[in-house]
Amino acid sequence: MSLAIELSPQQQAVVDWVRTGTGNGYVEAVAGSGKTTALLACCAATHLPVQFAAFNRKIADEIGARAEAMGLKHVKVGTFHSFGLAAWKRLHPEVQAGAPAGLAKRGEAFNLAHTPGGQRAALSRLVGFCKQSALPPARVTGEALAELIERFGLESDFPQAADPAALEALAGDTARLLQAHITLSRAYLDFDDMIYMPVIEPACTIRTSPWVMVDEAQDTNEARRELAWRMTDSRGGRMLFVGDRNQAIYGFSGADADAVERIKDAASCHEMPLTVTYRCPRAIVERAAAIVPEITAHPSAPAGKVRETPLMLDGVHFTLRERLKPVDAILCRNTAPLVRTALQILQQGTACQVEGRDIGKSLDQLIVKITAGGEGQLPYMLDALRRYEAAEIEILNAAGAPYKAQSVSDRCDTIRALCEDLDPGRGSVRALRLRIEELFRDTDGPGRRILTLSTVHKAKGREWPRVFLLHHSTLMPSRRARPGWELDQEHNLMYVAYTRAQSELVFVE
């Protein structure tokens, strides 16, 4: 099977390796280097069945549509969650999967494990990280939990981690709750379980294929990688991973910061590069190369433009001066500045959205938590928010987790910004929650065109002709990031932010 497009020499080298090489491979692909095109060309280069694991459902749908249009009937595109769920349903056909089932399961699991009520939400998060690390209950020790608590900034949730005896008791509680989840997995399956259960249950049959291809390899965790191994035919099956270690930005949410190195070591990968970006013009590539020197512009790339503009000039906000279009994007390291900018745009009569329905959901959950139900007036909610923020930041700073403290401050600042638009002196909490629901949305499909405001995390994998980057000099890299993986991923965020622009990058300071 062949493609009706011309591949670059680097892309062709990857395809040739699929055709004639042996063993497993890893492709280091800079931003905008046509990695999806290369992967689909690799799929077309073999007649053997392929399982293609994309990072999320939206990307899987897009790649699946392209594979179908190319006639690649031997290619099955999905997410790790969809592959794992299919395997579990072959063992337990009646299982219920999804958010409502997950909530019901969590409540039943707490009861089965006799979990104390005061720490249930935090313990549930800890169990989630255990699942992402593919830890069975027998391996949930005090030492293992201490590593997870430090890595994911959970010190404020588990101050007892500093006491060895209390840590071992916590390990016992966590292991019991994890086992309760496992017991209930025949009936209920939450999001993490879709990968975790097929990996730890020997009776679960995972469908294998001669080829397994994994996109966004830098954002995998132990459970995803274990599922990939098990999806590969043990009788000579091969694996191809594609990623960019300079775009690893999800360490805070469960991805391994050193995922690429772990993959290369475990799979003995032959490494191949894709260093030419087809997305970015020369001016933007020059800026990105200060962080990632290997990125190069295509010889035919236009000059492009990188410039700065003040947030306010002669009393005029940049959103009025720049004549924003629906195909533009405004990016920022933090959410609160995006919300203030979005409200400014809406007041001008221009439609916009803040990318991330899940961000809105997390803000709503915090409001419900501090108001005991999500009702009442804004002054009382703002007072409760102030107390919550002060207590959380004090605990996190004392535990040496300023990076996590920044996330707490950003969430609280975002809620305060939304209150300013609703008259914080007299508005209701209910109106605030409705405002959040209206403002935070997900872009549905490639055809949707609306001015988008997005955190850099949410912008990953996307591109726009013109990108405005808010408060770059003050927010990137985060001054609260500790040396090590946190600081590395902050520099990765800068690289991701620069390389979203197809023609013009504007720094708004």
JOLINGI-V915599 format. One record per backbone hydrogen bond with DSSP energy under -1.0 kcal/mol. NH is the residue of the N-H (numbers start at 0). CO is the residue of the C=O. E is the energy in kcal/mol with one decimal. If there is no record, write none. Layout:
NH&CO&E / NH&CO&E
This chain:
11&7&-3.0 / 12&8&-1.8 / 13&9&-1.4 / 14&10&-2.0 / 15&11&-2.8 / 16&12&-1.8 / 17&13&-1.9 / 18&14&-2.0 / 19&15&-2.9 / 20&16&-2.4 / 24&238&-2.5 / 25&269&-2.6 / 26&240&-2.9 / 27&271&-2.4 / 28&242&-3.0 / 29&273&-2.7 / 32&29&-1.5 / 37&33&-2.2 / 38&34&-2.7 / 39&35&-2.6 / 40&36&-2.1 / 41&37&-2.0 / 42&38&-2.3 / 43&39&-2.2 / 44&40&-1.0 / 45&42&-1.1 / 49&73&-2.5 / 50&210&-2.2 / 51&75&-3.0 / 52&212&-3.2 / 53&77&-3.1 / 59&55&-2.5 / 60&56&-2.7 / 61&57&-1.9 / 62&58&-2.7 / 63&59&-2.7 / 64&60&-2.1 / 65&61&-1.7 / 66&62&-2.6 / 67&63&-2.3 / 68&64&-2.2 / 69&65&-1.5 / 70&67&-1.4 / 71&66&-2.6 / 72&70&-1.8 / 74&71&-1.6 / 75&49&-2.8 / 77&51&-2.5 / 82&78&-2.3 / 83&79&-2.6 / 84&80&-2.7 / 85&81&-2.1 / 86&82&-1.7 / 87&83&-2.3 / 88&84&-2.5 / 89&85&-1.1 / 91&87&-2.9 / 94&91&-1.8 / 95&186&-2.8 / 97&188&-1.4 / 101&97&-2.6 / 102&98&-2.5 / 103&99&-2.3 / 104&100&-2.6 / 105&101&-2.3 / 106&102&-2.0 / 107&103&-2.1 / 108&104&-2.9 / 109&105&-2.2 / 110&106&-1.7 / 111&107&-2.5 / 112&108&-2.5 / 114&109&-2.3 / 119&116&-1.1 / 122&118&-2.5 / 123&119&-2.2 / 124&120&-1.7 / 125&121&-2.1 / 126&122&-2.3 / 127&123&-1.8 / 128&124&-1.9 / 129&125&-1.9 / 130&126&-2.2 / 131&127&-2.2 / 132&128&-1.4 / 133&130&-1.8 / 134&129&-2.6 / 138&135&-1.9 / 139&136&-1.7 / 140&138&-1.4 / 144&140&-2.4 / 145&141&-2.4 / 146&142&-1.6 / 147&143&-1.8 / 148&144&-3.0 / 149&145&-2.0 / 150&146&-2.3 / 151&147&-2.3 / 153&148&-2.5 / 157&153&-1.9 / 160&157&-1.9 / 161&158&-1.3 / 162&159&-2.0 / 166&162&-2.7 / 167&163&-1.9 / 168&164&-1.8 / 169&165&-2.2 / 170&166&-2.2 / 171&167&-1.9 / 172&168&-2.2 / 173&169&-2.8 / 174&170&-2.6 / 175&171&-2.1 / 176&172&-2.2 / 177&173&-2.7 / 178&174&-2.4 / 179&175&-2.0 / 180&176&-2.0 / 181&177&-2.1 / 182&178&-2.5 / 183&179&-1.8 / 186&183&-1.7 / 187&183&-2.8 / 188&95&-2.2 / 193&189&-1.0 / 194&191&-1.4 / 195&191&-2.4 / 196&192&-2.0 / 198&194&-1.3 / 199&195&-2.0 / 200&196&-2.0 / 203&200&-1.6 / 208&230&-1.7 / 210&48&-1.3 / 211&237&-1.8 / 212&50&-2.6 / 213&239&-2.6 / 214&52&-2.6 / 216&241&-2.4 / 218&215&-1.8 / 219&216&-1.5 / 222&131&-2.2 / 224&220&-2.3 / 225&221&-2.3 / 226&222&-2.1 / 227&223&-2.1 / 228&224&-2.3 / 229&225&-2.0 / 230&226&-1.5 / 231&228&-1.1 / 232&208&-2.6 / 236&232&-2.1 / 237&209&-3.2 / 239&211&-2.3 / 240&24&-2.7 / 241&213&-2.8 / 242&26&-2.5 / 246&243&-2.7 / 247&244&-1.1 / 252&249&-1.3 / 254&249&-1.8 / 255&219&-2.2 / 258&255&-1.8 / 261&257&-2.1 / 262&258&-2.4 / 263&259&-2.6 / 264&260&-2.2 / 265&261&-2.6 / 266&262&-2.7 / 268&263&-1.2 / 269&23&-2.6 / 271&25&-2.5 / 273&27&-2.5 / 276&295&-2.7 / 277&31&-3.6 / 281&301&-2.5 / 282&302&-2.6 / 284&280&-2.3 / 285&281&-2.4 / 286&282&-1.3 / 287&283&-2.6 / 288&284&-2.6 / 290&287&-1.9 / 291&287&-2.5 / 294&291&-1.6 / 295&274&-2.4 / 297&276&-1.1 / 300&297&-2.6 / 304&502&-1.8 / 306&504&-2.2 / 308&506&-2.6 / 312&315&-1.9 / 315&312&-1.7 / 317&310&-2.2 / 319&316&-1.8 / 320&316&-1.7 / 321&317&-2.4 / 327&324&-2.0 / 328&465&-1.7 / 329&451&-2.4 / 330&467&-3.3 / 331&453&-1.4 / 338&334&-2.0 / 339&335&-2.1 / 340&336&-2.0 / 341&337&-2.9 / 342&338&-2.4 / 343&339&-1.6 / 344&340&-2.2 / 345&341&-2.6 / 346&342&-2.0 / 348&345&-1.6 / 349&344&-1.8 / 352&450&-1.7 / 353&438&-2.4 / 354&452&-3.1 / 355&440&-2.8 / 359&355&-1.7 / 360&356&-2.1 / 361&357&-2.1 / 362&358&-2.1 / 363&359&-2.4 / 364&360&-2.3 / 365&361&-1.8 / 366&362&-2.2 / 367&363&-2.5 / 368&364&-2.1 / 369&365&-2.4 / 370&366&-1.5 / 372&367&-2.1 / 377&426&-2.8 / 380&376&-1.7 / 381&377&-3.2 / 382&378&-1.7 / 383&379&-2.1 / 384&380&-2.5 / 385&381&-2.2 / 386&382&-2.0 / 387&383&-2.4 / 388&384&-2.8 / 389&385&-2.3 / 390&386&-2.2 / 391&387&-2.5 / 392&388&-2.6 / 393&389&-2.0 / 394&390&-1.9 / 395&391&-2.6 / 396&392&-2.8 / 397&393&-2.0 / 398&394&-1.6 / 399&396&-1.3 / 400&395&-3.1 / 404&400&-1.6 / 405&401&-1.9 / 406&402&-1.1 / 407&403&-1.6 / 408&404&-2.4 / 409&405&-2.4 / 410&406&-2.0 / 411&407&-2.2 / 412&408&-2.9 / 413&409&-2.2 / 414&410&-1.9 / 415&411&-2.2 / 416&412&-2.4 / 417&413&-1.9 / 418&414&-1.8 / 419&415&-1.7 / 421&418&-1.4 / 425&422&-1.7 / 426&422&-2.7 / 428&375&-2.8 / 431&427&-1.6 / 432&428&-2.3 / 433&429&-2.0 / 434&430&-2.1 / 435&431&-2.0 / 436&432&-1.9 / 437&433&-1.9 / 438&434&-2.1 / 439&435&-2.3 / 440&353&-1.9 / 447&444&-1.1 / 451&327&-1.4 / 452&352&-2.6 / 453&329&-2.6 / 455&331&-1.4 / 458&454&-1.3 / 461&458&-2.2 / 463&499&-2.4 / 466&503&-2.3 / 467&328&-2.7 / 468&505&-3.2 / 469&330&-3.1 / 470&507&-2.3 / 474&470&-1.9 / 475&471&-2.1 / 480&477&-1.2 / 486&481&-1.5 / 487&483&-2.2 / 488&484&-2.4 / 489&485&-1.4 / 490&486&-1.8 / 491&487&-1.9 / 492&488&-1.9 / 493&489&-1.5 / 494&490&-1.9 / 495&491&-2.6 / 496&492&-2.6 / 497&493&-2.4 / 498&494&-1.9 / 499&496&-1.2 / 500&497&-1.1 / 501&463&-2.3 / 502&464&-1.8 / 503&464&-2.0 / 504&304&-2.5 / 505&466&-2.9 / 506&306&-2.9 / 507&468&-2.8 / 508&308&-1.6
